[in-house]
């Protein structure tokens, strides 16, 4: 297989783009580096395409390696024909390769093996080839021995051998698998007694295999795992058996035909059907997981790229009942100024005492924003905060913050190192405060899958999920860029080319030598060699350093070209500030000619101009800001037809959950998102987006709110 050609066809890009990207990956370049600084070489392939390419490249290389192993194994048995060799080479999936290898693979002891040991192979061949001259019983009697005592035993053994050979036929398996995929149904029924559960719609459920949405597969799988559902794949058995009999019974030999019919039935029901069902369910699950991982990844990206609310002193509020609400005040830089525990919620209900404490903290530290976690007792805490703010003259707002993963972080080794004298509640409150100041810097401290913006994440292939989400975080961090002098080790380790060890060494270097004044000093950091420097330098920013370009995304390899460009346009590099050189792009009329004179590509020239115009521009500026509140509503305040503003908290395959300020998120079903047809909610909304919604219905008892975005 020409892997590069295959990748070109699958990704709909040019062959030379694939060739260049694969070469760069094989040379040890990271995807963020290739996407940002090797656009000229790859024809501007973005990080999403590059990650898809990397995943498929790994699969196809593993496929080729498996083909080689299978070829050698069959060849060592002396059974590799030219036809079989060509079939193996033409296989495009691992499952096709395994189908071809099945007859030659060492199996555990089967009924067919036992029959062969009893000397029944020739009888099976005679029946399979339909070459019996006498009555079948007479032919079978010739095989009686001390190991085979009856004619029926001989015929049964022969049928076992034939059934296994039919089941091992790669063409038969491929046909039946494809037929079942195209025409089969996946069914689920209640296992045991009727009871109320989230799986009620699957108690008597049936849907076409090829059309079932991924989220239903994941729901059914979980119901089966919890022993509530029994799941099957149903196929048209009659048509499949008819196909097999037509293929197997090729001569008019009545005695043999009867034996073959029985063998075909046995082959399908005992050997093929269960295996095909496993294959199809594995394929459905893999596809469903891949879809869910993409959604999770997109949601995570939107969450990580939420714009920071800079320049505010924030009070983080980690709500709870019995153990009290933990509070932490952090200054504009994220430094924790104070922590305290108040008990305004049940069972203590010390509301007034809590208000007094919080008011004093607000006045003492100049708090301008309260960040309330959305966990247990969030609703009650929000009510108290809202009442308190009405009693104060100070201009303070509050925001409900998604605290998913905060408890995971607060109990982690990293949190203990960061706040050795704090308990888990204090660490959690500090994290909830910092999440609003710089979501990206805080969220990278948490294992990505613990951030609740997906669906069924705990049921997926955890290794693959971690790899996908790791890539999302890596792309987000490198898209934004990192301040080399303030970034934590947790943030630095996601920068292109920087390992956990190097990240810790950078922080250690800062502690021992003071702040970095230029990017070149990175080469003095332990274990950070020339290759790592090449990969990371452009993503690390230094403000007020020796070299003004260190504050931009211009890579050191392009400094010479950038300086020549500035001289050409009569600018001084020393004049470069945060404001940049406005309108500099428009001054380069012939970009092709200018790029050539500078010895760089036109794409690189455009990137340099963009950076000189807006140095170190934060892409998060384009994202919607979080909604700040001063009042609170109850679910009982909601009325049908009410129009509200809300924040999208999570996007899933069948809709989006929107926070409308009543603690319980409402669901906008995919059918209520747009007047036009959409295939996925992500075509319309993204996590963190502020949307207008209309209340369709409210079920207070079940805490369900149905919302619509249509006709607003």
N, C-alpha and C positions, 0 to 999 in steps of 0.2 A: 504494500500500500504506500502510495505517495502521501505521507502525512500532511505535508505542507499544502498540497493540492486539495486534500480533503478539508483542511481547515479553511482554506480560501472559499470553498463552496459553501461550507456551513455558516461562515461569518459574513459572507457577501462583501468581501474586501479583495483588494488586488493581491496577487501571488507575492509580489516583491514586498508588500507590507507585512505579510505573514512571515516571510523569510527573514526580514530585518528584525521583527519582534522576537522571533524564536532565537535568533543569533544573540541578541542583546540579553535575553533571559538566560541563555546558556553561559554567557560571560559573567553572570552573577549580578546583573543590574536589577534593581527592584522595580515593581510596576509603577509606583508614584514617580520615580526618577525618569523612567522611560516615557511615561505619559506627559511629564512636564518639560523635560530637557532633551528629549530625543525625538521631537515632533518631526523634524526634518527627515530623519532616518525612516520613521514608521509611517509617514504621511498623516501625522496627527491622530493616530489611534488613541482613543481616550481610555481612562482606567477601567471602565466597565467592559469594553471590548477586550482589553488586554487580560483582564481576569478570566473572562469566558474562554479566551484563547489558551491561557495557561492551564485551565481546568481540563479542556478537551485535549490539549497536547499531552498532559499526564495520562489521561485515559487511553489515548491512541498509542502512546509509547508502551504502556502496560499491555495493551492488546497485542502489539507486535511481539513483545517479549513472551507473552503466553503462547502465541502461535508457534514461536520457535521451540519452546519447551514441548508443546504437543507434537510437533513434527518429529523432533528428535526421539521422543518416547515411542511413537508409532514405528518409526524407522528402526529403532533398536529391536522391535518385535518382528521385523522383517515383513511388515504389512502395509507399508506406505506406497500406495499406487500413485501414478501420475495424476489420476483423476482426483483422488483424495487430497493430494498435495495442493492442487489448484483450488479445490473447495476451501481448504484451510486458508490459503492466501487471499481468497476473495471475501472471506468472512469479515463483516463490519462491526460485529458486536461480540463481547465475551460469551454471551449465551449461545451464539451460533458456533463458536469454537468448541464450547463444552458439549454441544449436541453432537458434533462430528467426532469428538474424542471419546464419547460415552462407551461405544462398543469395545474400545481398546484400554479403557481405564480399569485399574484393579478395583474390583468391587468386594464388598463384604460377601460372605457366603450366601448365595441365593438358591432358590428352588431350581433354577435352570442349571446351576453348577452341580448341584447334587444329582440331577438327572443325567448330566453328562458323565459324571463319575460312575454312574450305574451302566454306562455304555449305551445310552439311548439317543446319542447325537445322530447316528445314521438314520434311525427311525424318524426323527424330527425333520431331517433333511429330505427324506423320501416324501413325507407328508407336505412339507412346505413347497417342494418342487412339483407336487401333485403327480408323482411318478409311480404310484402304487399299481401293481398289475393284478393283485388279488384283493379279496375283501380285506378291509383295514385290520380286522381282528386277526386274520391269518398272518398278515405281515407282522403284526405286533407280537404274535406268539413266538416268533423266531428270536425275540429279545428277552424271553423269560430266563431267569437265572436265580442263583441263591440270593441275589440282591433285588431282583424284580420277580415277585411271586405271582402276580396276576396280570392279565391282559389290560385291565383298566388302569393298573398302576403304571404299565408301560406307556399307554396312551396319554395318561395324565402327565408323566415325565416329559414326553415328546411335546405336549401342548405348552408345558412350562418353558421349554427351550424356545419354541416358536414365539410365545408371548413376549419373552425377553428380547428376542431379535427384532420383533415388530416395534417394541417400545424403544429400542436403541436406534431405530432408523431416524437419522437427522431430518430427512425430508418430511416424514410423517409428523414428527414433533413440531417442526416449523409450521406446517399446514394447520395442525390442530390448535397450536398456540395462536396463530393469526386469526383463525376462524372463531375461536372462543373470544378473542379480544374484540372482534368486529360484531359478533352476534350474541355474545354471552351476557348474562345479568349477574350483578352482585347483589346478594340478598342478606338480610339480617333479621333475626327473630329474637324475642325475649327468651333468655335462658332462665328457667325457674319461674317463681311466682310473680304475678303482676305487682309492680310497685312504682311509685312516683320517682322519676329521676330525670336528669337532663337528656337522657337518651330515649325519651318516650317516642319521638318521631321515627326511631329506628327499630321499634318493637315488631313491626311487620312491614319491612321495607324492601323495595326492589328497584334497581336502576341499571341502565345499560352500562356495561363495563367501560366502553369507549367514551361515554359522555359524562360520567360521574365527576363532579368537581372535587378538587383536592381536599378541601376542608371537610367534606363529608367522609372521605376515606380516612382521614386522621381521627375524626369523631368516632367512626365505626371501630377503628383499630383500638382506640382507647376503651370503648365500651366492651370490646372483646377481652382486652387485657384485664379489665376490672371484673370479668366473669359475669357481666350483665347481658351481653349479646352473644349469639352464635352466628358466625358469618360464613357464607359459602359463595362459590362462584358456580352459577348454573349455566350449562351449555346444552345445545340441541344434540343430545346423545344419539338420537336416531340417525341424524344426518352424518355425524362423525363416524359412527359404526358402518354406515352405508359406504362412505368414502374408503374406509380401511378395507372392507370386504372386497370392494371393487378393485383395489390395488393388490390385495393378497391372493384372492381366488381368481386365477387367470386361466384355468383349464377346466374342462368338463370331467371332473373326477369325483363323483358323489361321496364316496367314503372319506376321501381326504377333505372334501369341502366341509363336511360336518365338523370334523376336528378343527379345521381352520377357523370356522365361525366361532367355535368355543374359545379358541386361542385369541382371536381378535377381541372378543368381549372381555376376556380376562386381561389382555394387554392394556386395553383402554381403561377399564374400571379400576384395576389394581395398580397399574404402573404409570400410565400416561396421565390420566385425569388428575390424580393428586399432585403430580409434579408440575403439570401445566397450571393448576390452580395456585400452587406456591409461586411459580414464576410470575404469573399475572398479578397476584397480590403484592409481590415484591416490587414489580414494575410500577403498579399504581401507587404504592407507598413511596417509592423513590421519587416519582414525578410530583406527588403531593408535597413531599418534604422539600423538594427543590423549589416549588412554587412558594411554599410557606417561608422558606429561607430568603427568597428574593424579597418578599413582602416585609419580612422582619428586618432585612438589611436596609431596605429603602426607608422604613420607619425609623430605624436606628440612625441612619444618616441624617434624616430631617431633625431628629432630636439632638444629635451632636452638633448640628449646625445652627441651632437656635441662637439668635443674637444675644450677646451678653448685655446685661443691664449694668453698665459701668458707672463708677462715681457715686454709688449709694452705700450707705451703712445699712446693713441688713440684719434683721433679727430672725434667725431660723427657729421654727416652732415644730418640734417633733411631738405630735399629739398622742395621748394614751389615756386610759381610764385609771385603773387601780394604782399604777406606779407613778402617775403624774405626768405632766407635759414638760419635756426637756427643752430649754431655750438656750440659744447661743447667739451672741452679738459678734458680727465680724465687720471689720472696717473696710474701706474702699479697696484695699489690697488683698482682702481675704484673711487677714490676721484675726484670730479669735481674741476678743477683748474681755468677754465675760460669759459665764454660764450660770444657769440657775434652774431649779425645778419648781413648778407651780402645780397646784392641785384644784383647778376649777371644775373638773369633770367628776362624774360619779366614781366611787362612792363618797369622796370627801366633799365635793361641791363648794370649794372655798373660792367662789367667783370674785368677790370683792377684794380679797387678799391678793389674788392673782393679778387683777387689774391694777392694783396699787403698785405691785412689784414691776409689772411690765411698763407702766407709765413712767416710773422712776428710771428704768433702763433706757427708754426712748429718749427722755430728756437728758440723761447723763451722757449718752454716747451719740446723740443726734441721729437716731435711727429714722430713716425715711421710708423703709419698706419692710414689711413682715412677710416671710416666706413660710407658708403653712404646708406641711406634708399632707398628702391625700390619703393616709392610712386610717387605722382605727381611731375613732374619736375626732376625726378631722372636721366632721359636720358640726359637732358641739363646740370645738375650738374656734371654728370660723364664726359662729354665732357670737361668741364672747368677744372676739377681736373686733367684729363689726360694731357691737354695742359700745365697746371701749373707745373706738376711733371717733364715734359720734360725740363722746364726752370730752374730746380733746380739741385744742385749737391747732396743734401742730399738724402740718400737711403730711400725713402718713397714709400710705396705701397698703393693701395686702394682695398677695397672689397665691393661688393654690398650686403647689409644685408636685409633680409626679415624683414620689419618693421611692419608686421601684429600685431595689438594689441597695438602698441606704443601709438597711440592717445587715446586708451581706458585707458591705464595705466596713461598717462600724465594728464588726467582729473580726475583721481581717488582720493579718500580720502587718500590712501596710498602715492601717489606721492606728494600730498600737504603736508603731514606730513614729507616726506623725503626731499622735496625741497620747503619749505614755501615761499622763496623769489623769486622763479622762476616762469615764466609764462609757459603755456602748451608747447610751442615750445621749450623752453630751457630744460624742463624735457624730452621731446621726444628725443632731440638730445643726452642728457646724456644716455638715455636708449639704443639708437642705438649704442652708443660707447661701453657701458658695455656689450651688447649682444654678442659682438665678444670676449670680455675678459673672460666671463663666462656665456655662454648661459643659463645654468640651473638656476643659481642664479638670473638672470634677468627675465627670462620667467615665473618663478613661481609667479611673482607679477601681472601677467595678467590672467584674467579669461581664462581657457584653450580653450573654444570654440571661443574666439576672435582671436586666433592664426590661421591664414588662411591656414591650411594644410589639409583640408577636402573637401567634396563636399556636397552641400545642407544641411549644418549643421543647418541653420536657420529654416528649414522645419521639423526638427525631434522633437521627444518627448524630450523637453528641460531638464526635470528632469533626465531622463535616460541618456541622453548625458552627463550631468554634472557629474553624478555618474561614468560613464565609464572613462571619461577624468580625473576626480579626482584620480581615481585608477591608471591611467597611470602615472600621475605626482608623486604620492606617491611612486610607484615602482621605478621610475627613481631616485628620490631624495635618497631613501634608498639604491639603488644599488651603487650610487656614494659615499654616506656618506657625513656628514656635519661637518665643522669646528665649534666646539662649541663656540669658542671665537670671530669669525668674522661673523657668519651667521646672517642674518636679521630675524626678526620675520616671514616674509613672507615665508622664506625658512624653518625655524624651524617647522612651523605648519604642514608641510607635512611629518615630521619625525614620524615614528611609535610610537604611544602612546602619541603624543604631540598635545594638542588642541590649538586653537587660544589663549585662556587665558594663558595656560602654556607657549606658545611661547613668549608672551609679558612679562610674569614674568621672563623668562630666561634672556631676554635682560635687564630688569629692575635690576635683580640681578647683572649682569655684570657691569652696570653703577654704582651701589652702592658699590660693593665689589671688583671691578677689575676683571681681567681674571680668568677663572677657571683653577686650577692647577691639579685637578683630577676629575674623573667621579662621585665619591661619593658625591661631593659637590652639585650635582644635587638634592639630597634629601633635601637640605636646601631651594630649590626653592618652593615658595608658590604653593599649589595645585598639586605638583608633588610627588605622593606617591609611595610606593614600586612597585605596578603593572605597573604604567607608567614608572618608572625607569627601570624595567625589559624589557619593550617593546622598550625603546628608547636608552638605554645606548650603545649598540653595534654599533649603527649607528652614534653616535656623537664622533668626534675625538678631541683629545687635543695633540698638538705638544709641545715639551719642557716642559712637565708636571712632576709631582712627580712619575708617574707610566708609564714606557715606553710602556706598552701594551695599554694604553689609546689612543695611536696614531694609533692603528690598529683596524681591524674589529673583533678582538677576544672579545667575550662577557665577562663581569666581572665574570659570573658564571663559566667560564672556565679558569680563571687566575691561579688557583692553579694547574690545570693539565698542563697548558702551562709552568709554572715555573718548575714543576717537570720534564717535557720533556727536557727543556733546561739544567737542571742539569745532567740528564741522558746522554745527548750528549756533556757534558763538555763545555757549553756556560754560559756566565754571562748575566743575564737579563739587567744589567746596560749598556752592550755593544750594545744593540739593537738600531739601528739608522735608518734613512730613507733608507739606502742602504740594510738593512736587513742582514740575515745570508744566503748568497748564497749557494745553493746546500744542504741545511739542509734536504730537503725531501728525497734525495737519501741515507742519512745516516741511515734512519729508514728502515731496511730490512724486518722486519716482523711487518707490521702495525697492524694486528689483535691482535697479542700478546702484542704489545706496548700499544695499545688502552685499552686492558683489564687491564693491569697493572696500567694504569693511571685512571681507573674507568670511561672512556668515550667511546663513540661509535667510530667506525673506520672512519665514515664520518666526525665527529667532529675533529678527529685527523688530517685528511687530510686538513681540512679548517684551522686549527691552523698552520700547517706546511706551507701552502701557504702564510698565513699572515706573518709568521716569515721570510719567504724568501723575500717577497716584501711587507713590511708594508704599509697599507693604499693605496694599488694600485688602481689607478683611471681607471675604465673600459672604460672611454672615450678615453683612449690612443689608443685603437684599431680602433676607428672611423676615417673616412677620414677627413683631415684638410680642411678648407675652401680655395677656390682658390683666391690667391692674384693677382691683376692686376696692370699694369702700362700703358696700352693702351686701346683704345676703338674702337669698330666697329659700323658701321651703318647697318641698315637692308638692305640698298641698296648695301652694300659690299658683301652680301651673294650671293653665286652662287651655282646652283645645283651640287651635287657631292662633295662639300667642306667638309673636315673632320675637326671637331672642338672638343675641350674639353668643357664640361659644367657641371654645378652642378644641381642635381635633386632637384627641389623646392617643388614639390607636386606629390604624387602618387595617382591615382584614379582608378576606376574599369576598365576603357577602355584604360589606358595608363599612361604616366608620362610627366609632364611639366619640361623642362630643360632650365636653364639659360645659354645661350651661349655668353653672353656679348653684346647683342644688345637691351637691355631693355625689348623687347618683348620675353617672354619665348616661346620656340618651343615645339610642341607636338610630342612625340614618341608614336604612336598608339601601342596597345598591339600586333598587327600583325607584327610590325616592331622591336620587341624587341629581338627576339631569333629565331634561325633556328629550334629549337625544339618547340613542342606544350607546351604552358603554360596556366594555368587556370586564373592566376592573375598576374599583373605586379610586385607585391611584391615578386614573385619568382625570379625576376631578378634584381630589383633596390630598393633602399631605399632613403628616404629624406637625403640630404646632401652628397650623394655619387657623386664622380667625374666620369663622363662617357665620352667615345668617341662617337661622333654622326656624321652622314653624313646628309647633307642638301638634302632633297628630292624635296621640292618646297617652293617658297616664294610668298605670296600674300600681297604686300605692302599696297594695298588699305584696305583690311580687317584686316591687321596686323596679318596674320597667317603664321606660319612657320611649315612645316612638316619635321620631322627628322626620321632617322633610326639608329638602333644600329646593324643591320645585316651586315655581310660581312666586318667588319672593323678589 
